[in-house]
Amino acid sequence: MTKNKWIAVAVCLLLTAAAYIGSTGLFYTSFRPIRNYDLVAFGASWAGLVWMLVRDSKRGH
């Protein structure tokens, strides 16, 4: 993987962590269970990133 792809994975991790903390109130308020909508959004985002990385690796980039 190239440097740009590692940066994309790192940014995705940071955004996932921020969204999880914001959705659940972790560390700053009473904890709320994560909603199914958020789980679907996380799964779709990561599936899209994995699909893009696999597609690019097959193209030879």
Order of alpha helices (4+ residues) and beta strands (2+ residues): alpha-alpha
